[in-house]
Amino acid sequence: MKKGILPKAGLKLSFEPYNLQLKHVFTLAGSSRSTTPVMLAKIEFEGLTGYGEASLPPYLGESQESAGRFLSGLKLEQFADPFRMDEILGYVDKSAPGNTAAKAAVDIALHDLAGKIMGQPWYKIWGLSAESTPVTSFTIGIDTPEVVRQKVKEAAGFKILKVKLGR
């Protein structure tokens, strides 16, 4: 047997569907739900794991089943360097049309993994400060005035609220 450098093992993708239990029933004009189907994507490399998540509410047209089929077809073990992001994500994107939520979960997991390898959160890698990161909104679904008031109190930490009105 020759001595030498062993080739690095490739990226390992795994995924797990679960249902996220909502604190409140979420109602839009056409539907209500108390859970959201989600797909958790994990990419492992040299003892570290990056995590990404795809939220799959019914109105977006993707499901845990479709995300699982798409993710099952990906062969990330062919990539030995997680920092070849353009190449990896190009492969993921060209693997099948659509599947945008599942593709986003892989993208997020890959970036999370790279941040863990570098020991830095992405806002620092991009040269930002925690104070200058984009503000996100919180959506409050249609409900009774009393429940909406309660939800607004619970969302006090958010600077932007989207409140759905009407039925």
SETORKOL-376626 format. One record per atom (N, C-alpha, C): residue in one letter; x, y negated, z. Coordinates in steps of 0.2 Angstrom, whole numbers, plus 5000, padded with zeros to 4 digits. Layout:
<marzas>
AXYZ...
</marzas>
This chain:
<marzas>
M500450065000M500050005000M500449945000K500349894996K500749834995K500549785001K501049755003K500949695008K500749635004G500349595007G500149535004G499549505007I499249455004I498749415007I498049455005L497649465010L497049495008L496549445005P496149455000P495649404998P495149395003K494949325004K494449305008K493849335007A493449355012A492749385011A492349325008G491849335004G491449285002G490849265007L490449215005L489949195009L489449245010K489149245016K488549295017K487949255019L487449265014L486849235015L486349285018S485949265023S485349295026S484849245027F484249275028F483649235029F483149265033E482749225036E482249255041E481549205040P481049235039P480349195039P480149195046Y479849135047Y479449135054Y478949075053N478449075058N477949025058N478048985063L478048915062L478248865067L477548845070Q477448855076Q476848835080Q476848755081L476348725078L476248655079L475948635086K476248585089K475948555095K475148535094H475048505089H474348485087H474148515081V473548525080V473248545073V473448485068F473648505062F473848445058F473348445052T472948395051T472448385047T472548335041L472448355035L472548305030L471748305027A471648265021A471048265019A470748325017G471148375014G470848435012G470948505016S471348495021S471448555025S471748545032S471748595036S472048585043S472448655044R472948645048R473348705050R473648695057S473748745060S474048745067S474748775067T474948805061T475648825060T475948805053T476548815052T476848795046T477348855044P477248885039P477748945037P478348915035V478948945038V479648925037V480048975035M480548965031M481149015030M481748985033L482049025037L482749005040L483249035035A483748995033A484249025029A484949015033K485349065033K485949065036K486549085032I487049045032I487649065028I488249075033E488549135032E489049155037E489749155033F490249125037F490949125034F491449125039E491849175040E492449175044E492249165052G491649195054G491449185061G490949125062L490849085057L490449025058L489849035054T489249005056T488649005053T488348945052G488148925046G487748865044G487048885043Y486548835046Y485848855046Y485548795041G485048825038G484648775034G483848805034E483448755033E482748775034E482248755028A481848795026A481348775021A480648775024S480348715025S479648715027S479248725021L478748775022L478348795016L477548785017P477348725018P476648715019P476248735012P475648765013P475348785007P475248735001Y475148675003Y475048624997Y475648614993L476248634995L476848624991L476948684986G476548734986G476648784981G477148834981E477548834987E478048894988E477748924995S478048984995S477849035001S478449065004Q478349095010Q478849135012Q479049195007E478549225004E478649275000E479049254994S478849194991S479249174985S479949154987A480049114993A480649094995A481149164996G480849214999G481149275000G481449304994R480949314989R481149334982R481749304979F481649234980F482249194977F482849204981L482849194987L483449204991L483749274991S483349324990S483649394989S484049404983G483849364978G484249364971G484849334971L485049294976L485649254976L486249294979K486849294975K487449334977K487949284979L487949254985L488449204987L489049234989E489049304990E489749334992E490249324986Q490049304980Q490549294975Q490949234976F490749194981F491049124982F491449134989A492149124988A492549134994A492749064997D492549014995D492648944997D492048904998P491848895004P491248855005P491248785003F491848765002F491948685000F491848674993R491748734989R491648724982R490848714981M490648664984M489948654985M489548644978D489848604974D489548584967D489448654963E489948694963E489948764960E489448804963I489448814970I488948854973I488248824972L488148764973L487448734972L487248734965G487648724960G487548734953G487248804952Y487648854954Y487348924954Y486748934957V486548914963V485948914966V485348884962D485548824959D485048794956D484848824949K485348854946K485248884939K484948954940S484948984946S484749054947S484049064945A483549014946A482849024944A482548954944P482048934940P481748874940P481348864947G481148804949G480748794955G481148814961N480748844966N481048864972N481448804976T481148744975T481548684978T481648694985A481148714989A481248714996A481748764998A481748824995A482248874996A482948854994K482948824989K483648794987K483848744992A483448704994A483648654999A483848685006A483548745008A483748775014A484448805013V484648825007V485348845005V485848785006D485648735002D486048675002D486148645009I485648645014I485748625020I486248675024A486048735023A486548785027A487248775025L487348765018L488048765016L488348695019H488048645019H488248585022H488348595030D487948625033D488048635040D488648675041L488748725037L489348775038L489948735037A489948685032A490548645030A490748605036G490148575039G490248525045G490548565051K490348625052K490548665057K491348685056I491548695050I492248715049I492648655050M492448595048M492748535049M492748505056G492248535060G492148505067G491848435067Q491448425062Q491148355062Q490448355060P490048315062P489348305059P489348275053W488848285048W488948255042W488948175041Y488548145046Y488648075046Y489348045047K489748085051K490448065051K490848075045I490748135042I491048155036I490948105031W490348075030W490148025025W490347955028G490647945033G490947885035G490347835038L489847865041L489347835044L489347835052S488947795055S488947795062S488247825064A488147855070A487447875072A486947825071E487147765073E486647705073E486447685066S486847705061S486647675054S486347735050T486247795053T485947845049T485247825047P484947855042P484247835040P483747845045V483247805046V482647815050V482147855047T481947905051T481447955048T480747935051S480247955048S479547945050S479248005053F478647995057F478348045060F477548035057T477348095055T476648095052T476148115057I475648075058I475048095062I474448115058G474248175059G473648195055G472948165057I472448175053I471848155054I471548185060D471248145065D470948175071D470548125074T470248135080T469848095083T470248035086P469947975087P470347915089P470647935096E470347975100E470747985107E471348025105V471248075101V471848125100V472448085096V472248045091V472648005088V473047955093R472747925097R473047885102R473547925106Q473347985108Q473848025112Q474448045108K474348065101K474848075097K475348015096V475047955095V475447895095V475947895101K475647905107K476047895113K476647955113E476448015111E476948065110E477548045105A477348005100A477847995095A478247925096A478247905103A478547835104A479247835102G479647885102G480347885100G480447865092F479947875088F479947865081F479847785079K480247755075K480147685073K479647685067I479447735064I479047735058I478447785059L477847765059L477347815060L476947815053K476747875051K476247875045K475647905048V475047875048V474447895051V473947905045K473747975045K473247995040K472547975042L472147945038L471447925040L470947955035G470347955037G469847985033G469748055032R469248075030R469048155029R468848165022
</marzas>
